[in-house]
Amino acid sequence: MENLQHNALPRAGLLVALGILIPFVTGHGFGMAGNILLPMHFTVLLSGFLLGPVGGLLVGLVTPILSSLLTG
């Protein structure tokens, strides 16, 4: 966590929230199956670019767990 910038935590939280919200909206709102489109990976990849490897790893670990707990 020491390698993260001081403003990386709000960005990581936003990217985790988007990683949960975008698949939920596209899956339920537009009826796109998960095998066709995996929008959660876009936010995780973006977090790796914006936050670096440590931030991307943390977002990549937290996002699927929270998404599974919240949306099933």
N, C-alpha and C positions, 0 to 999 in steps of 0.2 A: 504494500500500500504506500510505502514511502516513495516509490518511483512515480506515482501518479502526481499530476500537477494539482495545485490547490483548487482549481475550478473544475477538476475532472469528475468529482462526485456528482454534482448536479447533471452534468452531461451523461454520465453513466446511468443515472436514474431515469433520465428522459429516454435514453435509448432502450433501457429495459422495458419501460412503459410502452414505447412504440413497438418493441418486439412482441409484446403481449397483445396489444390492441390491433395492430395491422393484420395478423393472421386471423384473429377473431372476426374482424369486420369483413375481410375478403372471403373467409370460409362460410360465414353465416349470411352475410348481406348479399353476396354475389354468387354463392353456391359453388365456388371453386374448390375442388378437392385438394387435399394436401399433397397428393402425389404429383399434381400438375404444377402447382405453384407453392413455393416455400418461402414466404416473405419474411419469416423470422430471421433467416440467414442474412438478409440484406442489412438489418440493423446490427447484427453481430459483426459482420464484415466491416461495416461503417465504423463501429466502435473500435475495432482494431486499428483502423486508419487514423481516427481522431484521438484516441486515448493511448495508443501504443499497445505493446503486447500484453502488459499486465492488465490494463483496463479492458482490453478486448477479451482476455481470458476470463476475467471476473464477470463481465456481461454475458459471455458465452456460457458460463456455468449457471448463472442465476436465472437467466431468461427462460430456458426450457423448464426448469423446476417450477418457477412461479406460474408459467403458462399452464403447465399440467395441473397444478393445484387449483388455479382459479377458473380455468375454462374446461378442464377435463380433457 
